[in-house]
Every structure is written in C-alpha cells, then in structure tokens.
C-alpha cells in the first residue's frame, strides 16, 4: 500500500464539477492499494495517517498529529501511484490491486482513520476526479507498507533501502 500524505491548509475533490469532499486544515491522503495488500497493511497505514506528527506545536516543531490540531483527512484513491517505469516510458499498473479488492481496502483505510477520531472526507473510488490542494509547508510524506512474505517459517520484510538498491541494480539482487 502506498499513501502520499500532504499537509494542507485546505483540500477538495470534485467529480464532474460537483464537489464530493472537502476539508479545511489537515491532510490530503492519496491512496494506492497494491496487489497482495491485506488488512494488515491498510490498518498500519490508517494508524500512521492519524498518528503522524507533522503539525507544528507552539514552539514551531513538528510534534502534533492531525487529531491534536482538530484537522481532517481527505482520502482520495489514486492507483497511479503504483505506476512502474522499469520498461519504457508508459507506466505499467500491473502492481495495482484489482478494483473489487482495492475498493474494499480503500474503504477500510478511510474507516480506520475515522476510528482513530479523525473526520474523513473521501473522493469517489474509480471516478475521474479533480483534486484541489493548498499545500501547507509544503510537507509531503510517503508511507509505503508491503505485505510480509513468510520465509522459512518466519516473517521477513525488505527495507526500502534494499528495495531501492534492487531497483537501481535492475532487480539483480
């Protein structure tokens, strides 16, 4: 699962020129569900979204989460975040979860953030949307959580640095 969080002064999303979701101060959350994602990845990302401390405290340090500031989250599904350009210049979206699975997991993400005490507005899953954002900072954070693959009876994850090296090496490691 990939979630791009952008600290916002305000954000909105429209479908066919009709506003379907809007927030004041808070987070714009662009969400991509990848093939193989489970409820565990979704729940982790929802918790991190509610708990990430990227809002300023009275001393000006990033020390507060969206709940502590009374902010909201605008969650927008965006499968194009999984676009892969390893071959050619036209992105492949083969790593995106099928829409019927992604819809359920996207809804779980939004509900998970809500369950942590955050007001959540959403776009319309699968629709062509126009997203407007006034980025505050700008502050943009990328959350990425991959399913854990069992290895010899144990759970093993690949760190982002390892994955980056594999990409740079053309996947030869």
N, C-alpha and C positions, 0 to 999 in steps of 0.2 A: 504494500500500500504506500502511496506517495501522497503527502499532504503539503501544500505550499501555504504557509501562514503569512499574511501580510497585515501588519498593524495599520489600522485605518482610522481616520477621523470620521469617515462615513463611507458606505458602500451600498450599492443596489444592483439588482439583477432584473432584467426585463425579458419577456418573451412576446414576440410580435407587437412590440411597442407598449405592452402593458406591464407595469411594474408588478413583479410577483414576490419580491423580497427586498428588504432594506434594513440597514442598521445605522445607528449613529456610531460613536466611538466603540472600537472593538477590533475584531479580527475578520478578515476575509480569508476563508479557507477553501482552497481549490483542491479537490479530492479525486484521486485516481485509484480505482480498485484494480489490482493486478491478478492475472490468472494464478490460482493457488492460494490467494489470500483467504484467511479464515477469520472467525470471530475474534481470535486472539490478537491478530494484527490490528483489526478495527478497534477493539477495546483499548489497546495500547495507544493508538493514535488519538482516540477521543479523550483519553485521560491526559495525554501530553498537551493537547489543544487547550483544555480547561486549565491546566496547571502551569503552562509555560510562563515564565516570569520575564516578560519583555516590555512591561509598562513601568514608567518612572515612579519611584517613591518620592517623598518630599525632599530628599537630598539629590534628586536627579539621577539616581541609579536605577537600572533595570532590575527591579526587585519585586514587582507586583504582577499577579496574574489577572486575566480578564474578569474574573469574579470579584476580585478585590477592588477593581475600578468601576464596577457596575456596568461593564461593557457587554456587548453581544457578539455573536458569531454569525456571519453569513456564509453558509456552506453551499458550494457550487460544485457539481460533478464535472470533472474535466478529464476524460480518458486520454486526451492527447499528451498528458504528462508522461505517459509510458512510451511515447514515440521513440523508436530506435533507428539510429542513422549509421549503424555499423556497415551497411552495404548501400552504396549510392547516396542520393540526396533526397529521395522521397521517403518520409518516415514510415516505418512498419509499426503497426499497432497490435501485432500478434501477441504481445505480452499482456494486453488488457483482458480483464475478466469478461466473459460473455454478459451481455446486458441483463439477462434474467438473474444472474448471480450478483452482478455489480449493484443493481437496484436495491436488493435486499441488504447488502453490506453497507451501501451508502446511507440508507435509512437507519441502519443500526448505529453508524457513526454519529449522525445527527442526534439520534435519541440518546446515545452515550454522553455526548457533550451536554445535552439538556439535563440528563440525570445528575450531572455534577453541579447543577444550579446556574447554568448559563442559558440565557434566552438565545434561541437559534432560529434564524430565518433560512430558507433554502430557495434554490432555483428549482427548475423542473427537470428531472432526470431525463436525459436523452434529447432535450429540446435544443434548438439553436437559440443561444442566449446572448444578450448584450449586458456585459458587466461593467459597472462604473465604480471607480475607486479613487478616494483621496488617500494616498499612502502617507502615513504619519511617520516621519523619520528621514528617509524611509527605513523601515525594519522589515526584512523578509527572511523567514526561516523555512528550511525544507526538512520535513520529517519523512523518514523512509523506514519502513519495517517490512522485512521479508519473512516468509514462513520459515520456521526452523525445520531443518531436514534431519531425520534420525540417522546417526552414523554409529555403527557398532553398539546399538542399544543406548546410545547417549544422544543428546541434542547438541547440535553444532551450528553455529551461525558464522557467516562470512562477514568480517568487518567491512565497513565502507571503504577503508584504505586498501584492503585486499582486493575488493571488487574493482576499485579504480585502477589498481595495478594490472589486473586481469584485462580490463578494457584497453589500457594503453599497450599491453603486450599482445593484443589481438586474441585474447582468450586462450593463450597457450599454456597457462599455469594450471 
